[in-house]
Amino acid sequence: MSTRLVELVVALISSLSVDERCLLEEKLYLAQDNVHTTALMRLAERGGSLGFLNSEPDLYSLEDGEPLLC
């Protein structure tokens, strides 16, 4: 194991701006994503376990709350 390499990577990540860290997290997350979003959406639609949400009132809109940084 290369401890020096790990230390250099940590130092590099620590030097990133908030936007750069968000982009890095997104890239790392997508690299690990083995399930396609459309397949997951299809599963949720056809499974029926979330069907009760169709009768729930819309409590929130895009204008609610504050925007996220990432």
PDB file of N, CA, C, O and CB in Angstrom:
ATOM      1  N   MET A   1       0.849  -1.180   0.000  1.00  0.00           N
ATOM      2  CA  MET A   1       0.000   0.000   0.000  1.00  0.00           C
ATOM      3  C   MET A   1       0.892   1.239   0.000  1.00  0.00           C
ATOM      4  O   MET A   1       1.898   1.293   0.708  1.00  0.00           O
ATOM      5  CB  MET A   1      -0.965   0.000   1.227  1.00  0.00           C
ATOM      6  N   SER A   2       0.517   2.220  -0.791  1.00  0.00           N
ATOM      7  CA  SER A   2       1.292   3.447  -0.906  1.00  0.00           C
ATOM      8  C   SER A   2       0.697   4.535  -0.017  1.00  0.00           C
ATOM      9  O   SER A   2      -0.204   5.264  -0.430  1.00  0.00           O
ATOM     10  CB  SER A   2       1.347   3.918  -2.367  1.00  0.00           C
ATOM     11  N   THR A   3       1.215   4.633   1.209  1.00  0.00           N
ATOM     12  CA  THR A   3       0.724   5.627   2.155  1.00  0.00           C
ATOM     13  C   THR A   3       0.973   7.031   1.631  1.00  0.00           C
ATOM     14  O   THR A   3       0.130   7.914   1.793  1.00  0.00           O
ATOM     15  CB  THR A   3       1.387   5.446   3.522  1.00  0.00           C
ATOM     16  N   ARG A   4       2.102   7.241   1.015  1.00  0.00           N
ATOM     17  CA  ARG A   4       2.438   8.574   0.477  1.00  0.00           C
ATOM     18  C   ARG A   4       1.436   8.987  -0.594  1.00  0.00           C
ATOM     19  O   ARG A   4       1.005  10.139  -0.620  1.00  0.00           O
ATOM     20  CB  ARG A   4       3.874   8.585  -0.109  1.00  0.00           C
ATOM     21  N   LEU A   5       1.066   8.081  -1.462  1.00  0.00           N
ATOM     22  CA  LEU A   5       0.091   8.381  -2.508  1.00  0.00           C
ATOM     23  C   LEU A   5      -1.251   8.768  -1.897  1.00  0.00           C
ATOM     24  O   LEU A   5      -1.879   9.733  -2.332  1.00  0.00           O
ATOM     25  CB  LEU A   5      -0.080   7.177  -3.447  1.00  0.00           C
ATOM     26  N   VAL A   6      -1.686   8.019  -0.894  1.00  0.00           N
ATOM     27  CA  VAL A   6      -2.955   8.324  -0.226  1.00  0.00           C
ATOM     28  C   VAL A   6      -2.893   9.704   0.410  1.00  0.00           C
ATOM     29  O   VAL A   6      -3.849  10.474   0.309  1.00  0.00           O
ATOM     30  CB  VAL A   6      -3.285   7.258   0.840  1.00  0.00           C
ATOM     31  N   GLU A   7      -1.780  10.028   1.064  1.00  0.00           N
ATOM     32  CA  GLU A   7      -1.620  11.347   1.680  1.00  0.00           C
ATOM     33  C   GLU A   7      -1.667  12.452   0.630  1.00  0.00           C
ATOM     34  O   GLU A   7      -2.262  13.503   0.869  1.00  0.00           O
ATOM     35  CB  GLU A   7      -0.299  11.417   2.458  1.00  0.00           C
ATOM     36  N   LEU A   8      -1.052  12.232  -0.519  1.00  0.00           N
ATOM     37  CA  LEU A   8      -1.089  13.225  -1.595  1.00  0.00           C
ATOM     38  C   LEU A   8      -2.506  13.415  -2.136  1.00  0.00           C
ATOM     39  O   LEU A   8      -2.915  14.543  -2.412  1.00  0.00           O
ATOM     40  CB  LEU A   8      -0.148  12.809  -2.730  1.00  0.00           C
ATOM     41  N   VAL A   9      -3.259  12.325  -2.289  1.00  0.00           N
ATOM     42  CA  VAL A   9      -4.637  12.410  -2.776  1.00  0.00           C
ATOM     43  C   VAL A   9      -5.498  13.173  -1.782  1.00  0.00           C
ATOM     44  O   VAL A   9      -6.309  14.011  -2.177  1.00  0.00           O
ATOM     45  CB  VAL A   9      -5.220  11.004  -3.018  1.00  0.00           C
ATOM     46  N   VAL A  10      -5.326  12.888  -0.486  1.00  0.00           N
ATOM     47  CA  VAL A  10      -6.080  13.598   0.545  1.00  0.00           C
ATOM     48  C   VAL A  10      -5.744  15.084   0.525  1.00  0.00           C
ATOM     49  O   VAL A  10      -6.640  15.920   0.640  1.00  0.00           O
ATOM     50  CB  VAL A  10      -5.791  13.004   1.934  1.00  0.00           C
ATOM     51  N   ALA A  11      -4.477  15.422   0.383  1.00  0.00           N
ATOM     52  CA  ALA A  11      -4.063  16.826   0.316  1.00  0.00           C
ATOM     53  C   ALA A  11      -4.665  17.513  -0.906  1.00  0.00           C
ATOM     54  O   ALA A  11      -5.104  18.661  -0.830  1.00  0.00           O
ATOM     55  CB  ALA A  11      -2.529  16.933   0.281  1.00  0.00           C
ATOM     56  N   LEU A  12      -4.682  16.808  -2.023  1.00  0.00           N
ATOM     57  CA  LEU A  12      -5.256  17.368  -3.248  1.00  0.00           C
ATOM     58  C   LEU A  12      -6.750  17.607  -3.088  1.00  0.00           C
ATOM     59  O   LEU A  12      -7.249  18.670  -3.456  1.00  0.00           O
ATOM     60  CB  LEU A  12      -4.998  16.435  -4.438  1.00  0.00           C
ATOM     61  N   ILE A  13      -7.465  16.635  -2.545  1.00  0.00           N
ATOM     62  CA  ILE A  13      -8.910  16.778  -2.338  1.00  0.00           C
ATOM     63  C   ILE A  13      -9.190  17.916  -1.365  1.00  0.00           C
ATOM     64  O   ILE A  13     -10.137  18.677  -1.560  1.00  0.00           O
ATOM     65  CB  ILE A  13      -9.525  15.459  -1.812  1.00  0.00           C
ATOM     66  N   SER A  14      -8.383  18.038  -0.328  1.00  0.00           N
ATOM     67  CA  SER A  14      -8.571  19.109   0.655  1.00  0.00           C
ATOM     68  C   SER A  14      -8.378  20.489   0.042  1.00  0.00           C
ATOM     69  O   SER A  14      -8.936  21.468   0.536  1.00  0.00           O
ATOM     70  CB  SER A  14      -7.609  18.927   1.817  1.00  0.00           C
ATOM     71  N   SER A  15      -7.603  20.576  -1.017  1.00  0.00           N
ATOM     72  CA  SER A  15      -7.338  21.872  -1.646  1.00  0.00           C
ATOM     73  C   SER A  15      -8.418  22.276  -2.655  1.00  0.00           C
ATOM     74  O   SER A  15      -8.388  23.393  -3.171  1.00  0.00           O
ATOM     75  CB  SER A  15      -5.991  21.839  -2.335  1.00  0.00           C
ATOM     76  N   LEU A  16      -9.363  21.389  -2.938  1.00  0.00           N
ATOM     77  CA  LEU A  16     -10.404  21.690  -3.922  1.00  0.00           C
ATOM     78  C   LEU A  16     -11.418  22.684  -3.369  1.00  0.00           C
ATOM     79  O   LEU A  16     -11.668  22.738  -2.164  1.00  0.00           O
ATOM     80  CB  LEU A  16     -11.115  20.408  -4.355  1.00  0.00           C
ATOM     81  N   SER A  17     -11.993  23.466  -4.273  1.00  0.00           N
ATOM     82  CA  SER A  17     -13.085  24.373  -3.894  1.00  0.00           C
ATOM     83  C   SER A  17     -14.355  23.551  -3.654  1.00  0.00           C
ATOM     84  O   SER A  17     -14.397  22.360  -3.963  1.00  0.00           O
ATOM     85  CB  SER A  17     -13.328  25.461  -5.003  1.00  0.00           C
ATOM     86  N   VAL A  18     -15.378  24.188  -3.106  1.00  0.00           N
ATOM     87  CA  VAL A  18     -16.644  23.504  -2.856  1.00  0.00           C
ATOM     88  C   VAL A  18     -17.209  22.952  -4.165  1.00  0.00           C
ATOM     89  O   VAL A  18     -17.659  21.807  -4.209  1.00  0.00           O
ATOM     90  CB  VAL A  18     -17.660  24.462  -2.188  1.00  0.00           C
ATOM     91  N   ASP A  19     -17.190  23.745  -5.216  1.00  0.00           N
ATOM     92  CA  ASP A  19     -17.711  23.295  -6.514  1.00  0.00           C
ATOM     93  C   ASP A  19     -16.917  22.109  -7.061  1.00  0.00           C
ATOM     94  O   ASP A  19     -17.488  21.164  -7.605  1.00  0.00           O
ATOM     95  CB  ASP A  19     -17.683  24.448  -7.525  1.00  0.00           C
ATOM     96  N   GLU A  20     -15.600  22.171  -6.910  1.00  0.00           N
ATOM     97  CA  GLU A  20     -14.762  21.075  -7.398  1.00  0.00           C
ATOM     98  C   GLU A  20     -15.009  19.797  -6.598  1.00  0.00           C
ATOM     99  O   GLU A  20     -15.015  18.702  -7.160  1.00  0.00           O
ATOM    100  CB  GLU A  20     -13.278  21.462  -7.326  1.00  0.00           C
ATOM    101  N   ARG A  21     -15.213  19.937  -5.288  1.00  0.00           N
ATOM    102  CA  ARG A  21     -15.513  18.761  -4.460  1.00  0.00           C
ATOM    103  C   ARG A  21     -16.850  18.149  -4.850  1.00  0.00           C
ATOM    104  O   ARG A  21     -16.991  16.928  -4.911  1.00  0.00           O
ATOM    105  CB  ARG A  21     -15.524  19.136  -2.969  1.00  0.00           C
ATOM    106  N   CYS A  22     -17.835  19.013  -5.116  1.00  0.00           N
ATOM    107  CA  CYS A  22     -19.143  18.510  -5.541  1.00  0.00           C
ATOM    108  C   CYS A  22     -19.019  17.726  -6.842  1.00  0.00           C
ATOM    109  O   CYS A  22     -19.609  16.656  -6.990  1.00  0.00           O
ATOM    110  CB  CYS A  22     -20.140  19.671  -5.711  1.00  0.00           C
ATOM    111  N   LEU A  23     -18.254  18.263  -7.778  1.00  0.00           N
ATOM    112  CA  LEU A  23     -18.051  17.575  -9.050  1.00  0.00           C
ATOM    113  C   LEU A  23     -17.336  16.242  -8.831  1.00  0.00           C
ATOM    114  O   LEU A  23     -17.699  15.238  -9.443  1.00  0.00           O
ATOM    115  CB  LEU A  23     -17.247  18.461 -10.021  1.00  0.00           C
ATOM    116  N   LEU A  24     -16.329  16.225  -7.967  1.00  0.00           N
ATOM    117  CA  LEU A  24     -15.615  14.984  -7.665  1.00  0.00           C
ATOM    118  C   LEU A  24     -16.542  13.949  -7.051  1.00  0.00           C
ATOM    119  O   LEU A  24     -16.519  12.783  -7.443  1.00  0.00           O
ATOM    120  CB  LEU A  24     -14.447  15.257  -6.726  1.00  0.00           C
ATOM    121  N   GLU A  25     -17.363  14.373  -6.081  1.00  0.00           N
ATOM    122  CA  GLU A  25     -18.312  13.454  -5.455  1.00  0.00           C
ATOM    123  C   GLU A  25     -19.288  12.896  -6.478  1.00  0.00           C
ATOM    124  O   GLU A  25     -19.617  11.710  -6.453  1.00  0.00           O
ATOM    125  CB  GLU A  25     -19.074  14.154  -4.332  1.00  0.00           C
ATOM    126  N   GLU A  26     -19.749  13.758  -7.379  1.00  0.00           N
ATOM    127  CA  GLU A  26     -20.680  13.314  -8.419  1.00  0.00           C
ATOM    128  C   GLU A  26     -20.017  12.279  -9.315  1.00  0.00           C
ATOM    129  O   GLU A  26     -20.619  11.252  -9.628  1.00  0.00           O
ATOM    130  CB  GLU A  26     -21.171  14.510  -9.259  1.00  0.00           C
ATOM    131  N   LYS A  27     -18.786  12.540  -9.727  1.00  0.00           N
ATOM    132  CA  LYS A  27     -18.071  11.603 -10.609  1.00  0.00           C
ATOM    133  C   LYS A  27     -17.833  10.264  -9.898  1.00  0.00           C
ATOM    134  O   LYS A  27     -17.991   9.202 -10.499  1.00  0.00           O
ATOM    135  CB  LYS A  27     -16.716  12.212 -11.066  1.00  0.00           C
ATOM    136  N   LEU A  28     -17.454  10.320  -8.621  1.00  0.00           N
ATOM    137  CA  LEU A  28     -17.221   9.084  -7.875  1.00  0.00           C
ATOM    138  C   LEU A  28     -18.510   8.311  -7.680  1.00  0.00           C
ATOM    139  O   LEU A  28     -18.527   7.084  -7.778  1.00  0.00           O
ATOM    140  CB  LEU A  28     -16.586   9.386  -6.524  1.00  0.00           C
ATOM    141  N   TYR A  29     -19.590   9.027  -7.402  1.00  0.00           N
ATOM    142  CA  TYR A  29     -20.886   8.372  -7.207  1.00  0.00           C
ATOM    143  C   TYR A  29     -21.339   7.704  -8.493  1.00  0.00           C
ATOM    144  O   TYR A  29     -21.786   6.557  -8.473  1.00  0.00           O
ATOM    145  CB  TYR A  29     -21.945   9.385  -6.732  1.00  0.00           C
ATOM    146  N   LEU A  30     -21.229   8.409  -9.607  1.00  0.00           N
ATOM    147  CA  LEU A  30     -21.680   7.853 -10.883  1.00  0.00           C
ATOM    148  C   LEU A  30     -20.836   6.666 -11.306  1.00  0.00           C
ATOM    149  O   LEU A  30     -21.332   5.757 -11.972  1.00  0.00           O
ATOM    150  CB  LEU A  30     -21.647   8.918 -11.964  1.00  0.00           C
ATOM    151  N   ALA A  31     -19.558   6.665 -10.924  1.00  0.00           N
ATOM    152  CA  ALA A  31     -18.681   5.550 -11.276  1.00  0.00           C
ATOM    153  C   ALA A  31     -19.105   4.278 -10.543  1.00  0.00           C
ATOM    154  O   ALA A  31     -18.853   3.174 -11.027  1.00  0.00           O
ATOM    155  CB  ALA A  31     -17.216   5.892 -10.946  1.00  0.00           C
ATOM    156  N   GLN A  32     -19.751   4.422  -9.372  1.00  0.00           N
ATOM    157  CA  GLN A  32     -20.173   3.267  -8.592  1.00  0.00           C
ATOM    158  C   GLN A  32     -21.615   2.868  -8.875  1.00  0.00           C
ATOM    159  O   GLN A  32     -22.083   1.840  -8.386  1.00  0.00           O
ATOM    160  CB  GLN A  32     -20.004   3.551  -7.123  1.00  0.00           C
ATOM    161  N   ASP A  33     -22.311   3.665  -9.650  1.00  0.00           N
ATOM    162  CA  ASP A  33     -23.728   3.429  -9.906  1.00  0.00           C
ATOM    163  C   ASP A  33     -23.891   2.313 -10.927  1.00  0.00           C
ATOM    164  O   ASP A  33     -23.626   2.501 -12.114  1.00  0.00           O
ATOM    165  CB  ASP A  33     -24.419   4.717 -10.400  1.00  0.00           C
ATOM    166  N   ASN A  34     -24.330   1.147 -10.455  1.00  0.00           N
ATOM    167  CA  ASN A  34     -24.514   0.007 -11.346  1.00  0.00           C
ATOM    168  C   ASN A  34     -25.943  -0.111 -11.856  1.00  0.00           C
ATOM    169  O   ASN A  34     -26.202  -0.877 -12.784  1.00  0.00           O
ATOM    170  CB  ASN A  34     -24.123  -1.264 -10.640  1.00  0.00           C
ATOM    171  N   VAL A  35     -26.864   0.626 -11.274  1.00  0.00           N
ATOM    172  CA  VAL A  35     -28.266   0.561 -11.656  1.00  0.00           C
ATOM    173  C   VAL A  35     -28.625   1.834 -12.414  1.00  0.00           C
ATOM    174  O   VAL A  35     -28.382   2.940 -11.931  1.00  0.00           O
ATOM    175  CB  VAL A  35     -29.179   0.376 -10.410  1.00  0.00           C
ATOM    176  N   HIS A  36     -29.197   1.678 -13.588  1.00  0.00           N
ATOM    177  CA  HIS A  36     -29.617   2.836 -14.359  1.00  0.00           C
ATOM    178  C   HIS A  36     -30.855   3.462 -13.726  1.00  0.00           C
ATOM    179  O   HIS A  36     -31.730   2.755 -13.226  1.00  0.00           O
ATOM    180  CB  HIS A  36     -29.894   2.444 -15.823  1.00  0.00           C
ATOM    181  N   THR A  37     -30.920   4.769 -13.750  1.00  0.00           N
ATOM    182  CA  THR A  37     -32.031   5.496 -13.138  1.00  0.00           C
ATOM    183  C   THR A  37     -33.359   5.079 -13.731  1.00  0.00           C
ATOM    184  O   THR A  37     -34.337   4.909 -13.002  1.00  0.00           O
ATOM    185  CB  THR A  37     -31.841   6.990 -13.302  1.00  0.00           C
ATOM    186  N   THR A  38     -33.410   4.911 -15.038  1.00  0.00           N
ATOM    187  CA  THR A  38     -34.680   4.542 -15.672  1.00  0.00           C
ATOM    188  C   THR A  38     -35.145   3.163 -15.210  1.00  0.00           C
ATOM    189  O   THR A  38     -36.342   2.943 -15.027  1.00  0.00           O
ATOM    190  CB  THR A  38     -34.539   4.563 -17.203  1.00  0.00           C
ATOM    191  N   ALA A  39     -34.218   2.245 -15.022  1.00  0.00           N
ATOM    192  CA  ALA A  39     -34.591   0.915 -14.544  1.00  0.00           C
ATOM    193  C   ALA A  39     -35.129   0.986 -13.122  1.00  0.00           C
ATOM    194  O   ALA A  39     -36.088   0.292 -12.784  1.00  0.00           O
ATOM    195  CB  ALA A  39     -33.391  -0.037 -14.609  1.00  0.00           C
ATOM    196  N   LEU A  40     -34.523   1.811 -12.299  1.00  0.00           N
ATOM    197  CA  LEU A  40     -34.983   1.981 -10.929  1.00  0.00           C
ATOM    198  C   LEU A  40     -36.358   2.650 -10.896  1.00  0.00           C
ATOM    199  O   LEU A  40     -37.210   2.276 -10.090  1.00  0.00           O
ATOM    200  CB  LEU A  40     -33.971   2.806 -10.125  1.00  0.00           C
ATOM    201  N   MET A  41     -36.575   3.625 -11.760  1.00  0.00           N
ATOM    202  CA  MET A  41     -37.887   4.287 -11.840  1.00  0.00           C
ATOM    203  C   MET A  41     -38.955   3.299 -12.290  1.00  0.00           C
ATOM    204  O   MET A  41     -40.056   3.282 -11.740  1.00  0.00           O
ATOM    205  CB  MET A  41     -37.836   5.491 -12.809  1.00  0.00           C
ATOM    206  N   ARG A  42     -38.641   2.485 -13.279  1.00  0.00           N
ATOM    207  CA  ARG A  42     -39.579   1.475 -13.770  1.00  0.00           C
ATOM    208  C   ARG A  42     -39.952   0.485 -12.668  1.00  0.00           C
ATOM    209  O   ARG A  42     -41.115   0.107 -12.526  1.00  0.00           O
ATOM    210  CB  ARG A  42     -38.980   0.727 -14.967  1.00  0.00           C
ATOM    211  N   LEU A  43     -38.965   0.077 -11.902  1.00  0.00           N
ATOM    212  CA  LEU A  43     -39.196  -0.849 -10.803  1.00  0.00           C
ATOM    213  C   LEU A  43     -40.131  -0.231  -9.765  1.00  0.00           C
ATOM    214  O   LEU A  43     -41.047  -0.899  -9.284  1.00  0.00           O
ATOM    215  CB  LEU A  43     -37.867  -1.250 -10.152  1.00  0.00           C
ATOM    216  N   ALA A  44     -39.912   1.029  -9.418  1.00  0.00           N
ATOM    217  CA  ALA A  44     -40.764   1.709  -8.434  1.00  0.00           C
ATOM    218  C   ALA A  44     -42.192   1.865  -8.955  1.00  0.00           C
ATOM    219  O   ALA A  44     -43.152   1.699  -8.202  1.00  0.00           O
ATOM    220  CB  ALA A  44     -40.181   3.090  -8.081  1.00  0.00           C
ATOM    221  N   GLU A  45     -42.330   2.183 -10.242  1.00  0.00           N
ATOM    222  CA  GLU A  45     -43.667   2.347 -10.830  1.00  0.00           C
ATOM    223  C   GLU A  45     -44.430   1.034 -10.860  1.00  0.00           C
ATOM    224  O   GLU A  45     -45.598   0.986 -10.474  1.00  0.00           O
ATOM    225  CB  GLU A  45     -43.561   2.913 -12.243  1.00  0.00           C
ATOM    226  N   ARG A  46     -43.786  -0.023 -11.311  1.00  0.00           N
ATOM    227  CA  ARG A  46     -44.461  -1.308 -11.485  1.00  0.00           C
ATOM    228  C   ARG A  46     -44.639  -2.074 -10.180  1.00  0.00           C
ATOM    229  O   ARG A  46     -45.548  -2.895 -10.057  1.00  0.00           O
ATOM    230  CB  ARG A  46     -43.692  -2.154 -12.458  1.00  0.00           C
ATOM    231  N   GLY A  47     -43.770  -1.807  -9.204  1.00  0.00           N
ATOM    232  CA  GLY A  47     -43.833  -2.533  -7.947  1.00  0.00           C
ATOM    233  C   GLY A  47     -45.070  -2.213  -7.137  1.00  0.00           C
ATOM    234  O   GLY A  47     -45.595  -3.081  -6.439  1.00  0.00           O
ATOM    235  N   GLY A  48     -45.545  -0.981  -7.218  1.00  0.00           N
ATOM    236  CA  GLY A  48     -46.761  -0.594  -6.525  1.00  0.00           C
ATOM    237  C   GLY A  48     -46.584  -0.190  -5.075  1.00  0.00           C
ATOM    238  O   GLY A  48     -47.529   0.313  -4.468  1.00  0.00           O
ATOM    239  N   SER A  49     -45.412  -0.391  -4.499  1.00  0.00           N
ATOM    240  CA  SER A  49     -45.235  -0.075  -3.080  1.00  0.00           C
ATOM    241  C   SER A  49     -45.294   1.416  -2.793  1.00  0.00           C
ATOM    242  O   SER A  49     -45.514   1.815  -1.649  1.00  0.00           O
ATOM    243  CB  SER A  49     -43.923  -0.623  -2.595  1.00  0.00           C
ATOM    244  N   LEU A  50     -45.103   2.239  -3.804  1.00  0.00           N
ATOM    245  CA  LEU A  50     -45.171   3.684  -3.610  1.00  0.00           C
ATOM    246  C   LEU A  50     -46.464   4.281  -4.174  1.00  0.00           C
ATOM    247  O   LEU A  50     -46.598   5.500  -4.279  1.00  0.00           O
ATOM    248  CB  LEU A  50     -43.969   4.350  -4.259  1.00  0.00           C
ATOM    249  N   GLY A  51     -47.401   3.422  -4.531  1.00  0.00           N
ATOM    250  CA  GLY A  51     -48.662   3.877  -5.114  1.00  0.00           C
ATOM    251  C   GLY A  51     -49.461   4.793  -4.206  1.00  0.00           C
ATOM    252  O   GLY A  51     -50.213   5.639  -4.691  1.00  0.00           O
ATOM    253  N   PHE A  52     -49.312   4.641  -2.894  1.00  0.00           N
ATOM    254  CA  PHE A  52     -50.054   5.488  -1.956  1.00  0.00           C
ATOM    255  C   PHE A  52     -49.693   6.965  -2.118  1.00  0.00           C
ATOM    256  O   PHE A  52     -50.469   7.835  -1.721  1.00  0.00           O
ATOM    257  CB  PHE A  52     -49.783   5.044  -0.520  1.00  0.00           C
ATOM    258  N   LEU A  53     -48.533   7.254  -2.691  1.00  0.00           N
ATOM    259  CA  LEU A  53     -48.121   8.639  -2.873  1.00  0.00           C
ATOM    260  C   LEU A  53     -48.984   9.373  -3.905  1.00  0.00           C
ATOM    261  O   LEU A  53     -49.041  10.602  -3.905  1.00  0.00           O
ATOM    262  CB  LEU A  53     -46.664   8.691  -3.292  1.00  0.00           C
ATOM    263  N   ASN A  54     -49.650   8.626  -4.775  1.00  0.00           N
ATOM    264  CA  ASN A  54     -50.516   9.257  -5.779  1.00  0.00           C
ATOM    265  C   ASN A  54     -51.678  10.008  -5.145  1.00  0.00           C
ATOM    266  O   ASN A  54     -52.166  10.982  -5.717  1.00  0.00           O
ATOM    267  CB  ASN A  54     -51.052   8.209  -6.741  1.00  0.00           C
ATOM    268  N   SER A  55     -52.128   9.572  -3.975  1.00  0.00           N
ATOM    269  CA  SER A  55     -53.258  10.230  -3.319  1.00  0.00           C
ATOM    270  C   SER A  55     -52.817  11.264  -2.282  1.00  0.00           C
ATOM    271  O   SER A  55     -53.655  11.897  -1.641  1.00  0.00           O
ATOM    272  CB  SER A  55     -54.141   9.194  -2.657  1.00  0.00           C
ATOM    273  N   GLU A  56     -51.511  11.436  -2.118  1.00  0.00           N
ATOM    274  CA  GLU A  56     -50.997  12.410  -1.165  1.00  0.00           C
ATOM    275  C   GLU A  56     -51.021  13.814  -1.770  1.00  0.00           C
ATOM    276  O   GLU A  56     -50.784  13.973  -2.968  1.00  0.00           O
ATOM    277  CB  GLU A  56     -49.568  12.037  -0.730  1.00  0.00           C
ATOM    278  N   PRO A  57     -51.309  14.840  -0.948  1.00  0.00           N
ATOM    279  CA  PRO A  57     -51.299  16.213  -1.470  1.00  0.00           C
ATOM    280  C   PRO A  57     -49.871  16.668  -1.760  1.00  0.00           C
ATOM    281  O   PRO A  57     -48.919  16.206  -1.131  1.00  0.00           O
ATOM    282  CB  PRO A  57     -51.973  17.180  -0.471  1.00  0.00           C
ATOM    283  N   ASP A  58     -49.740  17.574  -2.715  1.00  0.00           N
ATOM    284  CA  ASP A  58     -48.441  18.159  -3.014  1.00  0.00           C
ATOM    285  C   ASP A  58     -48.152  19.234  -1.973  1.00  0.00           C
ATOM    286  O   ASP A  58     -48.749  20.310  -2.006  1.00  0.00           O
ATOM    287  CB  ASP A  58     -48.403  18.748  -4.462  1.00  0.00           C
ATOM    288  N   LEU A  59     -47.249  18.950  -1.060  1.00  0.00           N
ATOM    289  CA  LEU A  59     -46.948  19.872   0.026  1.00  0.00           C
ATOM    290  C   LEU A  59     -45.840  20.860  -0.321  1.00  0.00           C
ATOM    291  O   LEU A  59     -45.756  21.937   0.270  1.00  0.00           O
ATOM    292  CB  LEU A  59     -46.565  19.100   1.253  1.00  0.00           C
ATOM    293  N   TYR A  60     -45.004  20.501  -1.262  1.00  0.00           N
ATOM    294  CA  TYR A  60     -43.843  21.324  -1.576  1.00  0.00           C
ATOM    295  C   TYR A  60     -43.799  21.647  -3.064  1.00  0.00           C
ATOM    296  O   TYR A  60     -44.327  20.910  -3.897  1.00  0.00           O
ATOM    297  CB  TYR A  60     -42.551  20.618  -1.148  1.00  0.00           C
ATOM    298  N   SER A  61     -43.160  22.765  -3.372  1.00  0.00           N
ATOM    299  CA  SER A  61     -42.959  23.148  -4.760  1.00  0.00           C
ATOM    300  C   SER A  61     -41.486  23.494  -4.959  1.00  0.00           C
ATOM    301  O   SER A  61     -40.711  23.480  -4.002  1.00  0.00           O
ATOM    302  CB  SER A  61     -43.877  24.347  -5.153  1.00  0.00           C
ATOM    303  N   LEU A  62     -41.102  23.799  -6.171  1.00  0.00           N
ATOM    304  CA  LEU A  62     -39.719  24.165  -6.457  1.00  0.00           C
ATOM    305  C   LEU A  62     -39.340  25.497  -5.807  1.00  0.00           C
ATOM    306  O   LEU A  62     -38.156  25.796  -5.647  1.00  0.00           O
ATOM    307  CB  LEU A  62     -39.498  24.239  -7.963  1.00  0.00           C
ATOM    308  N   GLU A  63     -40.326  26.284  -5.439  1.00  0.00           N
ATOM    309  CA  GLU A  63     -40.064  27.584  -4.838  1.00  0.00           C
ATOM    310  C   GLU A  63     -39.828  27.474  -3.329  1.00  0.00           C
ATOM    311  O   GLU A  63     -39.399  28.451  -2.715  1.00  0.00           O
ATOM    312  CB  GLU A  63     -41.225  28.531  -5.117  1.00  0.00           C
ATOM    313  N   ASP A  64     -40.090  26.332  -2.718  1.00  0.00           N
ATOM    314  CA  ASP A  64     -39.907  26.145  -1.279  1.00  0.00           C
ATOM    315  C   ASP A  64     -38.428  25.971  -0.925  1.00  0.00           C
ATOM    316  O   ASP A  64     -37.634  25.474  -1.724  1.00  0.00           O
ATOM    317  CB  ASP A  64     -40.710  24.930  -0.796  1.00  0.00           C
ATOM    318  N   GLY A  65     -38.088  26.385   0.270  1.00  0.00           N
ATOM    319  CA  GLY A  65     -36.749  26.121   0.815  1.00  0.00           C
ATOM    320  C   GLY A  65     -35.666  26.941   0.164  1.00  0.00           C
ATOM    321  O   GLY A  65     -35.924  27.929  -0.524  1.00  0.00           O
ATOM    322  N   GLU A  66     -34.430  26.498   0.403  1.00  0.00           N
ATOM    323  CA  GLU A  66     -33.243  27.158  -0.129  1.00  0.00           C
ATOM    324  C   GLU A  66     -32.512  26.209  -1.056  1.00  0.00           C
ATOM    325  O   GLU A  66     -32.554  24.994  -0.861  1.00  0.00           O
ATOM    326  CB  GLU A  66     -32.314  27.631   1.007  1.00  0.00           C
ATOM    327  N   PRO A  67     -31.836  26.754  -2.073  1.00  0.00           N
ATOM    328  CA  PRO A  67     -31.105  25.879  -3.006  1.00  0.00           C
ATOM    329  C   PRO A  67     -29.929  25.198  -2.321  1.00  0.00           C
ATOM    330  O   PRO A  67     -29.349  25.742  -1.381  1.00  0.00           O
ATOM    331  CB  PRO A  67     -30.605  26.682  -4.217  1.00  0.00           C
ATOM    332  N   LEU A  68     -29.578  23.995  -2.800  1.00  0.00           N
ATOM    333  CA  LEU A  68     -28.436  23.249  -2.286  1.00  0.00           C
ATOM    334  C   LEU A  68     -27.169  23.720  -2.989  1.00  0.00           C
ATOM    335  O   LEU A  68     -27.225  24.198  -4.122  1.00  0.00           O
ATOM    336  CB  LEU A  68     -28.638  21.723  -2.478  1.00  0.00           C
ATOM    337  N   LEU A  69     -26.033  23.586  -2.324  1.00  0.00           N
ATOM    338  CA  LEU A  69     -24.756  23.979  -2.932  1.00  0.00           C
ATOM    339  C   LEU A  69     -24.277  22.957  -3.945  1.00  0.00           C
ATOM    340  O   LEU A  69     -23.606  23.320  -4.911  1.00  0.00           O
ATOM    341  CB  LEU A  69     -23.695  24.171  -1.859  1.00  0.00           C
ATOM    342  N   CYS A  70     -24.605  21.686  -3.749  1.00  0.00           N
ATOM    343  CA  CYS A  70     -24.118  20.636  -4.662  1.00  0.00           C
ATOM    344  C   CYS A  70     -25.252  20.119  -5.497  1.00  0.00           C
ATOM    345  O   CYS A  70     -25.053  19.232  -6.327  1.00  0.00           O
ATOM    346  CB  CYS A  70     -23.464  19.479  -3.887  1.00  0.00           C
TER     347      CYS A  70
END
